Amino acid sequence: MSDQIKVQVRHLTKKFGDLLVLSDVSFDVMDGDLLCVVGPTGCGKTTFLNSLVNIYDTTSGEILLDGQKVDTKKQNIAYIFQGNSTMPWLTVEENVGFGLLYKPLSDAEKKERTEKYLEIVGLTKYRKYYPKQLSASMLQRVSIARAFATEPELLLMDEPYGQLDIELRFRLEDELVKLWQMTKTTVLFITHNIEEAVYLGNKIMILTNKPTTVKTTLINELPRPRDIADPQFIELRNKVTELIKWW
C-alpha cells in the first residue's frame, strides 16, 4: 500500500435533529487501501458513507480527498449500493459504459474500457441482455464493472453482497479483490459481516454504537487468497467480533 493519504476525515459529526449519529469521527485512508468498515447493527455505517459523498450534509467536521474538500462533481467517486442499481432499460453493455458517457474520452476509448471490464467480470457474452434476464450475482457484477470502468479515485461500497447466498458472495468478493489488485483503486467497503471484512480488507475499521465514533483500526496482513478455515483467519475474525461486542 501507498504511504500517501487519500481520504482525511477530521472531527466528522452528524445529527438528525437531536439524535447524534456520528460523533467526532476522525481517520485517514491511505491511497490504495481496501478498508472494510464494521460495527454494531444500527450504528450509522451507511450514514457515515453517505456523509463522505455529501448525500447528507454534515453537522460539523471536514472530509478531504487528496487534500481537497469532497466534491462529486469534480472528483471521480463511484458508489455501489446495497440493492440492484442497474438501469432496466439499458443492456448490460450500456449499463457498464454508462458512467463513461460524459468522461473526456473518445468513443473508441469508451468502447475499449467497457469491453475490458465486461471481460474481467465474465459478462461479455451477456452484453446484449437486459437486467431482468440476469441473476442476482450477475446484476452485482454489472454494478461492479460499471464502477471500475470509470477508474474512480475512490470506490464506496455499501453492503453490496448482503442479499446474496454464501457461494455467490465469495465469488464476487474474489472478483472485487482481483479488480482492486489490478487497478489499485482506494475502496471503502461497509459490511455487517465480520467474516467478509476479514476476507476482503487490508485494514478493518471498527465503529462503536451510537453516537458512533472510531473504536480502532486493525491491519490485516493475512496472505491472499485467504482461507476462512485458517487458524489465523479465525483468530482475527474472533478479535473483530469481540471488539464489536464490547463497544
ROSE-4610 file (N, C-alpha, C; in Angstrom, 1 decimal, always signed):
// ROSE-4610
residu = [M/M/M/S/S/S/D/D/D/Q/Q/Q/I/I/I/K/K/K/V/V/V/Q/Q/Q/V/V/V/R/R/R/H/H/H/L/L/L/T/T/T/K/K/K/K/K/K/F/F/F/G/G/G/D/D/D/L/L/L/L/L/L/V/V/V/L/L/L/S/S/S/D/D/D/V/V/V/S/S/S/F/F/F/D/D/D/V/V/V/M/M/M/D/D/D/G/G/G/D/D/D/L/L/L/L/L/L/C/C/C/V/V/V/V/V/V/G/G/G/P/P/P/T/T/T/G/G/G/C/C/C/G/G/G/K/K/K/T/T/T/T/T/T/F/F/F/L/L/L/N/N/N/S/S/S/L/L/L/V/V/V/N/N/N/I/I/I/Y/Y/Y/D/D/D/T/T/T/T/T/T/S/S/S/G/G/G/E/E/E/I/I/I/L/L/L/L/L/L/D/D/D/G/G/G/Q/Q/Q/K/K/K/V/V/V/D/D/D/T/T/T/K/K/K/K/K/K/Q/Q/Q/N/N/N/I/I/I/A/A/A/Y/Y/Y/I/I/I/F/F/F/Q/Q/Q/G/G/G/N/N/N/S/S/S/T/T/T/M/M/M/P/P/P/W/W/W/L/L/L/T/T/T/V/V/V/E/E/E/E/E/E/N/N/N/V/V/V/G/G/G/F/F/F/G/G/G/L/L/L/L/L/L/Y/Y/Y/K/K/K/P/P/P/L/L/L/S/S/S/D/D/D/A/A/A/E/E/E/K/K/K/K/K/K/E/E/E/R/R/R/T/T/T/E/E/E/K/K/K/Y/Y/Y/L/L/L/E/E/E/I/I/I/V/V/V/G/G/G/L/L/L/T/T/T/K/K/K/Y/Y/Y/R/R/R/K/K/K/Y/Y/Y/Y/Y/Y/P/P/P/K/K/K/Q/Q/Q/L/L/L/S/S/S/A/A/A/S/S/S/M/M/M/L/L/L/Q/Q/Q/R/R/R/V/V/V/S/S/S/I/I/I/A/A/A/R/R/R/A/A/A/F/F/F/A/A/A/T/T/T/E/E/E/P/P/P/E/E/E/L/L/L/L/L/L/L/L/L/M/M/M/D/D/D/E/E/E/P/P/P/Y/Y/Y/G/G/G/Q/Q/Q/L/L/L/D/D/D/I/I/I/E/E/E/L/L/L/R/R/R/F/F/F/R/R/R/L/L/L/E/E/E/D/D/D/E/E/E/L/L/L/V/V/V/K/K/K/L/L/L/W/W/W/Q/Q/Q/M/M/M/T/T/T/K/K/K/T/T/T/T/T/T/V/V/V/L/L/L/F/F/F/I/I/I/T/T/T/H/H/H/N/N/N/I/I/I/E/E/E/E/E/E/A/A/A/V/V/V/Y/Y/Y/L/L/L/G/G/G/N/N/N/K/K/K/I/I/I/M/M/M/I/I/I/L/L/L/T/T/T/N/N/N/K/K/K/P/P/P/T/T/T/T/T/T/V/V/V/K/K/K/T/T/T/T/T/T/L/L/L/I/I/I/N/N/N/E/E/E/L/L/L/P/P/P/R/R/R/P/P/P/R/R/R/D/D/D/I/I/I/A/A/A/D/D/D/P/P/P/Q/Q/Q/F/F/F/I/I/I/E/E/E/L/L/L/R/R/R/N/N/N/K/K/K/V/V/V/T/T/T/E/E/E/L/L/L/I/I/I/K/K/K/W/W/W/W/W/W]
num = [1/1/1/2/2/2/3/3/3/4/4/4/5/5/5/6/6/6/7/7/7/8/8/8/9/9/9/10/10/10/11/11/11/12/12/12/13/13/13/14/14/14/15/15/15/16/16/16/17/17/17/18/18/18/19/19/19/20/20/20/21/21/21/22/22/22/23/23/23/24/24/24/25/25/25/26/26/26/27/27/27/28/28/28/29/29/29/30/30/30/31/31/31/32/32/32/33/33/33/34/34/34/35/35/35/36/36/36/37/37/37/38/38/38/39/39/39/40/40/40/41/41/41/42/42/42/43/43/43/44/44/44/45/45/45/46/46/46/47/47/47/48/48/48/49/49/49/50/50/50/51/51/51/52/52/52/53/53/53/54/54/54/55/55/55/56/56/56/57/57/57/58/58/58/59/59/59/60/60/60/61/61/61/62/62/62/63/63/63/64/64/64/65/65/65/66/66/66/67/67/67/68/68/68/69/69/69/70/70/70/71/71/71/72/72/72/73/73/73/74/74/74/75/75/75/76/76/76/77/77/77/78/78/78/79/79/79/80/80/80/81/81/81/82/82/82/83/83/83/84/84/84/85/85/85/86/86/86/87/87/87/88/88/88/89/89/89/90/90/90/91/91/91/92/92/92/93/93/93/94/94/94/95/95/95/96/96/96/97/97/97/98/98/98/99/99/99/100/100/100/101/101/101/102/102/102/103/103/103/104/104/104/105/105/105/106/106/106/107/107/107/108/108/108/109/109/109/110/110/110/111/111/111/112/112/112/113/113/113/114/114/114/115/115/115/116/116/116/117/117/117/118/118/118/119/119/119/120/120/120/121/121/121/122/122/122/123/123/123/124/124/124/125/125/125/126/126/126/127/127/127/128/128/128/129/129/129/130/130/130/131/131/131/132/132/132/133/133/133/134/134/134/135/135/135/136/136/136/137/137/137/138/138/138/139/139/139/140/140/140/141/141/141/142/142/142/143/143/143/144/144/144/145/145/145/146/146/146/147/147/147/148/148/148/149/149/149/150/150/150/151/151/151/152/152/152/153/153/153/154/154/154/155/155/155/156/156/156/157/157/157/158/158/158/159/159/159/160/160/160/161/161/161/162/162/162/163/163/163/164/164/164/165/165/165/166/166/166/167/167/167/168/168/168/169/169/169/170/170/170/171/171/171/172/172/172/173/173/173/174/174/174/175/175/175/176/176/176/177/177/177/178/178/178/179/179/179/180/180/180/181/181/181/182/182/182/183/183/183/184/184/184/185/185/185/186/186/186/187/187/187/188/188/188/189/189/189/190/190/190/191/191/191/192/192/192/193/193/193/194/194/194/195/195/195/196/196/196/197/197/197/198/198/198/199/199/199/200/200/200/201/201/201/202/202/202/203/203/203/204/204/204/205/205/205/206/206/206/207/207/207/208/208/208/209/209/209/210/210/210/211/211/211/212/212/212/213/213/213/214/214/214/215/215/215/216/216/216/217/217/217/218/218/218/219/219/219/220/220/220/221/221/221/222/222/222/223/223/223/224/224/224/225/225/225/226/226/226/227/227/227/228/228/228/229/229/229/230/230/230/231/231/231/232/232/232/233/233/233/234/234/234/235/235/235/236/236/236/237/237/237/238/238/238/239/239/239/240/240/240/241/241/241/242/242/242/243/243/243/244/244/244/245/245/245/246/246/246/247/247/247]
x = [+0.8/+0.0/+0.9/+0.3/+1.0/+1.1/+2.0/+2.1/+1.5/+0.8/+0.1/-1.3/-1.8/-3.1/-4.1/-5.1/-6.1/-7.3/-7.8/-9.0/-8.7/-9.0/-8.8/-10.2/-10.6/-11.8/-11.4/-11.9/-11.5/-12.7/-12.9/-14.0/-15.4/-15.7/-16.9/-18.1/-19.1/-20.2/-21.5/-22.5/-23.7/-24.9/-25.8/-27.0/-28.2/-29.3/-30.6/-31.5/-31.7/-32.5/-31.6/-32.2/-31.5/-30.7/-30.9/-30.2/-28.8/-27.8/-26.4/-26.0/-25.7/-25.4/-23.9/-23.2/-21.7/-21.1/-20.2/-19.7/-18.1/-17.7/-16.3/-15.4/-15.8/-15.1/-13.9/-12.8/-11.5/-10.7/-10.2/-9.4/-8.8/-7.8/-7.2/-7.4/-7.5/-7.5/-6.3/-5.4/-4.3/-4.6/-3.9/-4.1/-3.9/-4.9/-4.8/-5.3/-5.8/-6.4/-7.7/-7.9/-9.2/-9.7/-10.3/-10.7/-12.1/-12.3/-13.6/-14.0/-15.3/-15.8/-16.9/-16.8/-17.8/-18.2/-19.3/-19.7/-21.0/-21.5/-22.8/-24.0/-25.0/-26.2/-26.8/-27.1/-27.7/-26.8/-25.4/-24.5/-24.3/-24.9/-24.8/-23.7/-23.4/-22.4/-22.8/-24.0/-24.5/-24.5/-24.9/-24.9/-23.5/-22.6/-21.1/-20.7/-21.1/-20.6/-21.3/-22.6/-23.3/-22.8/-22.3/-21.7/-20.4/-19.7/-18.4/-18.6/-19.8/-20.0/-21.1/-21.4/-22.3/-23.7/-24.1/-25.5/-26.3/-25.6/-26.0/-25.1/-25.6/-24.8/-24.3/-23.0/-22.5/-22.8/-23.0/-23.2/-22.0/-20.8/-19.6/-18.5/-17.3/-16.1/-15.7/-14.8/-14.2/-13.8/-14.1/-13.7/-13.0/-11.7/-10.9/-10.5/-10.5/-10.0/-8.8/-7.6/-6.4/-6.2/-6.6/-6.3/-7.4/-8.4/-9.4/-10.8/-11.6/-13.0/-13.7/-14.4/-15.0/-16.1/-16.0/-16.9/-17.1/-18.3/-18.5/-18.7/-18.8/-18.9/-17.5/-16.5/-15.2/-14.3/-14.6/-13.8/-14.4/-13.6/-14.1/-14.4/-15.6/-16.0/-17.1/-17.0/-18.1/-18.7/-20.0/-20.7/-21.5/-21.3/-22.1/-23.0/-24.3/-25.3/-25.7/-26.5/-26.9/-27.7/-28.6/-29.5/-29.1/-29.9/-29.6/-29.7/-28.7/-28.7/-28.6/-28.7/-28.7/-29.9/-29.8/-30.9/-31.6/-32.9/-33.6/-33.8/-33.7/-34.0/-32.7/-31.5/-30.2/-29.7/-29.0/-28.4/-27.2/-26.7/-25.5/-24.4/-24.1/-23.1/-23.3/-24.5/-24.9/-24.8/-25.2/-25.0/-23.6/-22.7/-21.3/-20.7/-21.1/-20.5/-21.2/-22.2/-23.0/-22.2/-21.3/-20.5/-19.5/-19.3/-18.2/-18.8/-20.2/-20.8/-20.3/-20.0/-19.6/-18.2/-17.4/-16.0/-15.3/-14.2/-13.5/-12.6/-13.3/-12.7/-13.3/-12.5/-13.0/-14.0/-14.8/-15.7/-15.0/-13.8/-13.0/-12.5/-12.1/-11.6/-12.7/-13.9/-15.1/-15.4/-15.4/-15.7/-14.7/-13.4/-12.3/-12.4/-12.7/-12.8/-14.0/-15.2/-16.3/-16.1/-15.4/-15.1/-14.2/-13.2/-12.2/-12.9/-13.9/-14.5/-15.6/-16.2/-17.2/-16.4/-15.3/-14.5/-14.0/-13.5/-13.0/-14.0/-15.3/-16.3/-17.1/-16.6/-17.2/-18.6/-18.9/-20.2/-20.2/-19.1/-19.0/-20.1/-20.4/-21.4/-22.9/-23.0/-24.3/-24.5/-23.7/-23.6/-24.9/-25.7/-27.0/-28.2/-27.9/-29.0/-29.5/-30.7/-31.2/-31.2/-31.2/-31.1/-32.2/-33.4/-34.4/-34.1/-33.1/-32.7/-31.5/-31.1/-29.9/-30.2/-29.3/-29.3/-28.9/-29.1/-28.6/-27.1/-26.4/-24.9/-24.4/-25.1/-24.7/-25.1/-26.2/-26.5/-25.5/-25.0/-23.9/-22.6/-22.3/-21.2/-21.3/-22.5/-22.7/-22.3/-22.8/-22.6/-21.1/-20.4/-19.0/-18.2/-18.6/-17.9/-18.1/-19.4/-19.7/-18.9/-18.7/-18.0/-16.5/-15.9/-14.5/-14.2/-15.1/-14.9/-14.6/-15.1/-14.8/-13.5/-12.8/-11.5/-11.5/-12.3/-12.5/-11.3/-11.2/-10.2/-10.6/-11.9/-12.4/-13.7/-13.7/-14.9/-15.5/-16.8/-17.6/-18.5/-18.6/-19.4/-20.2/-21.5/-22.4/-23.1/-22.5/-23.1/-23.6/-22.7/-23.2/-23.6/-23.1/-23.3/-24.3/-24.9/-25.6/-26.8/-27.4/-28.6/-28.3/-27.0/-26.6/-26.3/-26.4/-26.0/-24.5/-24.1/-22.6/-21.8/-22.2/-21.4/-21.2/-22.3/-22.2/-21.4/-21.6/-20.8/-19.3/-18.9/-17.4/-16.9/-17.7/-17.3/-17.1/-18.1/-18.0/-16.9/-16.7/-15.6/-14.3/-14.1/-12.9/-12.7/-13.8/-13.7/-13.3/-13.9/-13.5/-12.0/-11.5/-10.1/-9.2/-9.6/-8.9/-8.8/-10.0/-10.1/-9.3/-9.4/-8.7/-7.2/-6.7/-5.3/-4.8/-5.6/-5.3/-5.3/-6.3/-6.5/-5.8/-5.6/-5.1/-6.0/-7.3/-8.3/-8.4/-8.7/-8.9/-10.4/-10.7/-12.0/-12.4/-13.6/-14.2/-15.4/-15.4/-16.4/-17.1/-18.4/-19.2/-19.8/-19.7/-20.4/-20.8/-21.8/-22.2/-21.6/-21.0/-20.5/-19.0/-18.7/-17.3/-16.4/-16.8/-16.0/-15.7/-16.7/-16.4/-15.3/-15.4/-14.4/-13.0/-12.9/-11.6/-11.1/-12.0/-11.7/-11.2/-11.8/-11.5/-10.5/-10.6/-9.8/-8.4/-7.6/-6.2/-6.2/-7.3/-7.5/-9.0/-9.2/-10.6/-10.8/-11.7/-12.1/-13.3/-13.3/-14.4/-15.0/-16.3/-17.1/-17.8/-18.0/-18.8/-20.3/-21.1/-22.5/-22.8/-24.0/-24.3/-24.3/-23.8/-23.2/-21.9/-21.8/-20.7/-19.4/-18.3/-17.0/-16.1/-14.9/-14.0/-13.4/-13.6/-13.0/-11.6/-11.3/-9.9/-9.9/-8.7/-8.4/-7.4/-7.7/-6.7/-6.1/-4.8/-4.1/-4.3/-4.7/-4.9/-3.8/-2.9/-1.8/-1.9/-3.0/-3.2/-2.9/-2.2/-1.9/-3.1/-3.1/-4.2/-3.7/-4.6/-6.1/-6.2/-7.3/-7.5/-8.3/-8.0/-8.7/-9.5/-10.8/-11.6/-11.5/-10.9/-10.7/-9.3/-8.5/-7.1/-7.2/-6.4/-6.4/-6.2/-5.3/-5.0/-6.2/-6.9/-8.1/-9.2/-9.4/-10.4/-10.0/-8.7/-8.3/-8.6/-8.3/-8.6/-10.1/-10.9/-12.3/-12.9/-12.4/-12.8/-12.4/-11.3/-10.8/-11.7/-12.1/-13.0/-14.4/-14.8/-16.1/-16.2/-15.1/-15.0/-15.0/-14.3/-14.2/-15.6/-16.3/-17.7/-18.6/-18.5/-19.4/-19.2/-18.0/-17.7/-17.4/-18.4/-18.3/-18.3]
y = [-1.2/+0.0/+1.2/+2.3/+3.6/+4.2/+5.1/+5.9/+7.3/+7.4/+8.7/+8.7/+9.7/+9.8/+10.1/+9.3/+9.6/+10.3/+9.8/+10.4/+10.8/+12.1/+12.5/+12.9/+12.3/+12.7/+13.3/+14.5/+15.2/+15.6/+15.1/+15.5/+15.5/+14.5/+14.4/+14.1/+15.0/+14.9/+15.1/+14.2/+14.3/+14.0/+15.0/+14.9/+14.9/+14.2/+14.3/+14.8/+16.1/+16.7/+16.7/+16.1/+15.9/+14.6/+13.8/+12.5/+12.6/+12.3/+12.4/+11.0/+10.9/+9.6/+9.4/+10.4/+10.3/+11.4/+11.0/+11.9/+12.0/+13.1/+13.4/+12.3/+11.8/+10.7/+11.3/+10.7/+11.1/+9.9/+9.9/+8.8/+9.1/+8.4/+8.5/+7.2/+7.4/+6.2/+6.4/+5.4/+5.6/+5.2/+5.8/+5.5/+4.0/+3.4/+2.0/+1.1/+1.6/+0.8/+0.1/-1.1/-1.7/-1.8/-0.7/-0.6/-1.1/-2.1/-2.6/-1.9/-1.5/-0.8/-1.6/-2.0/-2.8/-2.1/-2.6/-2.0/-2.6/-2.3/-2.9/-2.5/-3.3/-3.1/-1.7/-0.9/+0.4/+1.5/+1.2/+2.2/+3.4/+3.4/+4.5/+4.3/+3.1/+2.9/+3.5/+3.4/+3.9/+5.5/+6.0/+7.5/+8.0/+7.2/+7.6/+7.6/+6.6/+6.6/+7.7/+7.9/+9.0/+10.4/+10.5/+11.8/+12.1/+11.0/+11.1/+11.7/+11.5/+12.0/+13.1/+13.6/+14.8/+14.5/+13.2/+12.9/+13.5/+13.4/+14.1/+15.3/+16.4/+17.5/+17.1/+17.4/+17.1/+18.2/+17.9/+18.9/+19.7/+19.0/+19.7/+18.7/+19.2/+18.4/+18.6/+17.9/+18.1/+16.7/+16.6/+15.4/+15.9/+15.4/+15.8/+14.5/+14.7/+13.7/+14.3/+13.7/+14.3/+15.7/+16.0/+17.3/+18.4/+18.0/+18.9/+18.5/+19.4/+19.1/+18.2/+17.2/+16.3/+17.0/+16.8/+17.4/+16.4/+15.7/+14.6/+15.1/+16.4/+17.0/+17.1/+17.2/+17.4/+16.2/+15.4/+14.2/+12.9/+12.0/+10.7/+9.7/+9.7/+8.8/+7.9/+6.6/+5.7/+5.1/+4.8/+4.3/+3.1/+1.9/+0.7/+0.5/+0.5/+0.5/-1.0/-1.1/-2.4/-3.2/-2.6/-3.3/-3.2/-3.7/-3.7/-2.2/-1.7/-0.3/-0.2/-1.4/-1.3/-0.6/-0.1/+0.6/-0.4/-0.7/-1.8/-1.6/-0.4/-0.1/-0.1/-0.4/-0.5/-1.9/-2.3/-3.6/-3.6/-4.8/-5.0/-4.1/-4.1/-3.3/-1.8/-1.4/+0.0/+0.4/-0.5/-0.2/+0.0/-0.9/-0.9/+0.4/+0.8/+2.0/+3.3/+3.2/+4.4/+5.5/+5.1/+6.1/+6.8/+6.3/+6.9/+7.9/+8.0/+8.9/+10.3/+10.8/+12.2/+12.4/+11.3/+11.4/+12.0/+12.7/+13.3/+12.2/+11.2/+10.1/+10.0/+9.5/+9.3/+8.1/+8.0/+6.9/+5.5/+5.5/+4.3/+3.9/+4.9/+4.7/+4.2/+4.8/+4.3/+2.9/+2.5/+1.2/+0.2/+0.6/-0.3/-0.6/+0.5/+0.3/-0.5/-0.3/-1.1/-2.6/-2.8/-4.2/-4.9/-4.1/-4.6/-5.1/-4.3/-4.6/-5.7/-5.7/-6.8/-8.1/-8.1/-9.4/-9.8/-8.8/-9.1/-9.7/-9.2/-9.8/-10.9/-11.3/-12.5/-12.3/-11.1/-10.8/-10.5/-10.8/-10.4/-11.0/-12.3/-13.0/-12.6/-11.8/-11.3/-9.9/-9.3/-7.9/-7.3/-8.1/-7.6/-7.9/-8.6/-8.9/-7.7/-7.7/-6.7/-7.2/-6.3/-6.7/-7.7/-7.7/-8.6/-10.1/-10.2/-11.5/-12.1/-11.4/-11.7/-12.2/-13.0/-13.5/-12.3/-12.5/-11.5/-11.3/-12.4/-12.2/-11.5/-11.8/-11.1/-9.6/-9.3/-7.9/-7.1/-7.8/-7.1/-7.0/-8.0/-7.9/-6.7/-6.5/-5.3/-4.0/-3.9/-2.8/-2.6/-3.7/-3.6/-3.2/-3.8/-3.4/-1.9/-1.5/-0.1/+0.9/+0.5/+1.4/+1.4/+0.2/+0.2/+0.8/+0.7/+1.2/+2.7/+3.4/+4.9/+5.1/+4.1/+4.2/+5.2/+5.0/+6.1/+6.3/+7.5/+7.8/+7.1/+7.0/+6.4/+5.6/+4.3/+3.5/+3.2/+3.6/+3.3/+2.2/+1.2/+0.0/-0.2/-0.1/-0.2/-1.5/-2.5/-3.9/-4.4/-4.4/-4.8/-6.3/-7.1/-8.6/-9.1/-8.2/-8.6/-9.5/-9.4/-10.2/-11.5/-11.8/-12.9/-14.1/-15.3/-16.5/-16.6/-17.5/-17.6/-17.9/-18.8/-19.1/-17.9/-17.2/-16.1/-15.0/-14.8/-13.7/-14.0/-15.2/-15.5/-15.2/-15.6/-15.4/-14.0/-13.1/-11.7/-11.0/-11.5/-11.0/-11.2/-12.4/-12.7/-11.8/-11.5/-10.7/-9.2/-8.8/-7.5/-7.4/-8.4/-8.4/-8.4/-9.1/-9.2/-7.8/-7.1/-5.8/-4.8/-4.9/-4.0/-4.1/-5.3/-5.6/-5.1/-5.2/-4.8/-3.2/-2.6/-1.1/-0.3/-0.8/-0.1/+1.0/+0.9/+1.8/+1.8/+2.9/+3.0/+2.7/+1.7/+1.2/+1.3/+1.9/+1.8/+0.9/-0.2/-1.2/-1.4/-1.0/-1.1/-2.5/-3.2/-4.5/-4.8/-5.6/-6.1/-7.5/-8.0/-9.4/-9.4/-9.8/-9.8/-10.7/-11.9/-12.7/-12.1/-11.4/-10.7/-9.6/-8.9/-7.8/-8.4/-9.5/-10.2/-10.8/-11.3/-11.9/-10.8/-9.6/-8.6/-7.6/-7.1/-5.8/-6.0/-5.0/-5.0/-4.2/-3.5/-2.8/-3.0/-3.1/-3.2/-2.1/-1.2/-0.2/-0.5/-0.4/-0.9/+0.4/+0.5/+1.6/+1.2/+2.2/+2.0/+2.1/+1.8/+2.1/+3.6/+4.0/+5.4/+5.9/+7.2/+8.0/+7.5/+7.3/+6.5/+7.3/+6.6/+7.1/+5.9/+6.1/+5.0/+4.4/+3.1/+2.4/+2.1/+1.4/+1.1/+0.7/+0.7/+0.1/-0.9/-2.1/-3.2/-3.4/-3.7/-4.0/-5.5/-5.9/-7.3/-7.7/-8.5/-8.9/-10.4/-11.0/-12.4/-12.5/-13.5/-13.6/-13.9/-13.5/-13.8/-14.9/-15.7/-15.8/-16.3/-15.8/-16.1/-17.3/-18.0/-19.3/-19.1/-19.1/-18.8/-19.9/-21.0/-22.1/-22.0/-21.1/-21.0/-20.5/-21.0/-20.6/-19.1/-18.5/-17.1/-16.3/-16.7/-16.1/-16.1/-17.2/-17.4/-16.5/-16.5/-15.7/-14.2/-13.7/-12.3/-12.0/-13.0/-12.8/-12.7/-13.6/-13.6/-12.3/-11.8/-10.5/-9.3/-9.3/-8.2/-8.4/-9.6/-9.9/-9.4/-9.7/-9.2/-7.7/-7.1/-5.6/-5.0/-5.6/-5.1/-5.3/-6.5/-6.9/-6.0/-5.6/-4.8/-3.4/-2.8/-1.4/-0.4]
z = [+0.0/+0.0/+0.0/-0.5/-0.5/+0.9/+1.1/+2.3/+2.1/+1.0/+0.8/+1.2/+2.0/+2.5/+1.3/+1.1/+0.1/+0.6/+1.8/+2.4/+3.8/+4.2/+5.5/+6.1/+7.2/+7.9/+9.2/+9.5/+10.7/+11.5/+12.7/+13.6/+12.9/+12.1/+11.5/+12.5/+12.5/+13.4/+12.5/+12.8/+12.1/+13.1/+13.1/+13.9/+12.9/+13.3/+12.7/+13.8/+13.8/+14.9/+16.1/+17.2/+18.4/+18.5/+17.5/+17.5/+17.0/+17.8/+17.5/+16.9/+15.6/+15.0/+14.9/+14.3/+14.2/+15.1/+16.0/+17.0/+16.9/+16.3/+16.3/+15.7/+14.5/+13.8/+13.0/+13.3/+12.6/+12.2/+11.0/+10.5/+9.1/+8.7/+7.4/+6.6/+5.3/+4.4/+3.5/+3.4/+2.5/+1.1/+0.2/-1.3/-1.5/-2.1/-2.5/-1.4/-0.3/+0.8/+0.3/+0.8/+0.8/+2.2/+2.7/+4.1/+4.3/+5.1/+5.5/+6.8/+6.8/+8.0/+8.6/+9.9/+10.6/+11.9/+12.4/+13.7/+14.1/+15.3/+15.7/+14.8/+14.7/+13.9/+14.3/+13.3/+13.5/+14.0/+13.9/+14.4/+13.5/+12.3/+11.4/+10.3/+9.9/+8.9/+7.5/+7.2/+5.9/+6.0/+7.1/+7.3/+7.2/+7.7/+7.6/+6.2/+5.4/+4.0/+3.2/+3.4/+2.7/+3.1/+4.3/+4.6/+3.9/+3.5/+2.8/+1.4/+0.8/-0.5/-0.6/+0.6/+0.7/+0.3/+0.4/+0.3/+1.5/+2.6/+3.8/+4.1/+4.4/+4.9/+6.3/+6.6/+7.9/+8.9/+10.1/+11.1/+11.4/+11.5/+11.6/+11.2/+11.0/+10.6/+9.2/+8.7/+7.4/+6.8/+5.5/+4.7/+3.5/+3.3/+2.2/+1.4/+0.1/-0.9/-1.6/-1.4/-2.0/-1.6/-0.3/+0.2/-0.1/-0.9/-1.3/-0.7/-0.5/+0.0/-1.0/-0.5/-1.4/-2.2/-3.5/-4.5/-5.6/-5.6/-6.5/-7.9/-8.1/-9.5/-10.1/-9.2/-9.7/-9.5/-8.6/-8.3/-8.7/-9.1/-9.7/-8.5/-8.0/-7.0/-7.4/-7.2/-7.6/-6.3/-6.4/-5.2/-5.6/-5.0/-5.2/-4.0/-4.3/-3.2/-2.8/-1.7/-1.2/-2.3/-2.9/-3.8/-5.2/-6.1/-7.6/-8.0/-8.7/-9.1/-10.7/-11.3/-12.8/-13.3/-14.5/-15.2/-16.1/-15.8/-16.5/-18.0/-18.4/-19.9/-20.7/-20.0/-20.7/-20.7/-21.7/-21.8/-20.8/-20.6/-19.8/-20.3/-21.5/-22.1/-21.9/-22.1/-21.9/-20.4/-19.5/-18.1/-17.7/-18.2/-17.8/-18.3/-19.5/-20.1/-19.7/-18.9/-18.6/-17.9/-17.0/-16.3/-17.1/-18.3/-19.2/-20.2/-20.2/-21.2/-21.2/-20.1/-20.0/-19.6/-19.7/-19.5/-20.7/-20.5/-21.6/-22.4/-22.9/-23.6/-25.0/-26.0/-27.3/-27.3/-28.3/-28.4/-28.4/-29.1/-29.1/-27.7/-26.9/-25.6/-24.7/-24.8/-24.0/-24.4/-25.6/-26.1/-25.5/-25.6/-25.2/-23.7/-22.9/-21.5/-21.1/-21.8/-21.5/-21.8/-22.9/-23.3/-22.2/-21.7/-20.8/-19.5/-19.0/-17.7/-17.9/-19.1/-19.3/-19.3/-19.9/-19.9/-18.5/-17.8/-16.4/-15.5/-15.6/-14.7/-15.4/-16.6/-17.2/-17.8/-18.3/-18.8/-20.3/-21.0/-22.4/-23.3/-23.0/-23.8/-23.4/-22.3/-21.9/-22.2/-23.0/-23.3/-23.7/-24.5/-25.1/-24.2/-23.1/-22.2/-21.4/-20.9/-20.1/-18.6/-17.6/-16.2/-15.8/-16.3/-15.9/-16.4/-17.3/-17.7/-16.9/-15.9/-15.2/-13.8/-13.2/-11.8/-10.9/-9.6/-8.7/-8.7/-8.8/-8.8/-10.1/-11.2/-12.5/-12.4/-11.8/-11.6/-10.8/-9.8/-9.0/-9.7/-10.6/-11.4/-12.4/-12.9/-13.8/-13.0/-11.8/-10.9/-10.7/-10.4/-10.1/-11.3/-12.5/-13.7/-14.1/-13.9/-14.2/-13.3/-12.0/-11.1/-11.5/-11.7/-12.0/-13.4/-14.3/-15.7/-15.6/-14.6/-14.5/-14.0/-13.5/-12.9/-11.8/-10.8/-9.8/-8.9/-8.3/-7.3/-6.0/-5.8/-4.6/-4.9/-4.4/-4.6/-3.3/-3.1/-1.9/-2.1/-1.2/-1.4/-0.1/-0.2/+1.0/+1.0/+1.8/+1.9/+0.6/-0.5/-1.8/-1.9/-1.1/-1.2/-0.1/+0.7/+1.8/+1.5/+0.3/+0.0/-0.8/-1.0/-1.8/-0.9/-1.5/-0.7/-0.6/+0.2/+0.6/-0.6/-1.5/-2.7/-3.6/-3.9/-4.7/-4.1/-2.8/-2.1/-2.2/-2.0/-2.1/-3.5/-4.5/-5.9/-6.2/-5.7/-6.0/-5.2/-4.0/-3.2/-3.9/-4.4/-5.1/-6.3/-7.0/-8.2/-7.8/-6.6/-6.1/-5.8/-5.1/-4.8/-6.0/-7.0/-8.3/-8.9/-9.0/-9.6/-8.8/-7.5/-6.6/-6.8/-6.8/-7.0/-8.4/-9.3/-10.7/-10.9/-10.3/-10.5/-9.4/-8.3/-7.1/-6.6/-7.0/-6.5/-5.0/-4.4/-3.0/-2.7/-1.9/-1.6/-0.2/+0.1/+1.4/+1.3/+2.1/+2.0/+3.3/+3.3/+4.5/+4.5/+5.7/+5.8/+7.3/+7.4/+8.8/+9.0/+8.0/+8.0/+8.4/+9.6/+10.1/+9.2/+8.9/+8.0/+6.7/+6.1/+4.9/+5.0/+6.1/+6.4/+6.5/+7.2/+7.3/+6.0/+5.2/+3.9/+2.9/+3.0/+2.0/+2.4/+3.5/+3.9/+4.1/+3.7/+4.1/+5.5/+5.7/+7.0/+7.4/+8.7/+9.2/+10.2/+10.0/+10.9/+11.7/+13.0/+13.8/+14.5/+14.3/+14.8/+16.1/+16.9/+18.2/+17.9/+18.9/+18.8/+18.8/+18.5/+18.5/+19.9/+20.0/+19.0/+18.5/+17.2/+16.6/+16.5/+16.8/+16.6/+16.2/+15.9/+15.5/+16.8/+17.0/+18.1/+17.9/+16.8/+16.4/+14.9/+14.4/+13.0/+13.1/+12.6/+12.6/+11.2/+11.2/+9.9/+9.7/+8.5/+8.1/+7.1/+7.6/+6.8/+6.4/+6.5/+6.1/+4.6/+4.2/+2.8/+1.9/+0.7/-0.3/-1.2/-1.7/-1.3/+0.1/+0.8/+2.2/+2.3/+3.4/+3.7/+5.0/+5.0/+6.1/+7.2/+6.9/+7.9/+8.5/+8.0/+8.6/+10.0/+10.9/+12.3/+12.5/+11.7/+11.8/+11.4/+10.3/+9.9/+11.0/+11.6/+12.6/+13.9/+14.2/+15.3/+15.1/+13.9/+13.6/+13.5/+13.0/+13.0/+14.4/+15.3/+16.7/+17.4/+17.0/+17.6/+17.3/+16.0/+15.5/+16.1/+16.3/+16.9/+18.3/+19.1/+20.5/+20.6/+19.7/+19.7/+19.4/+18.5/+18.3/+19.4/+20.0/+21.1/+22.3/+22.6/+23.8/+23.4/+22.8/+22.3/+23.4]
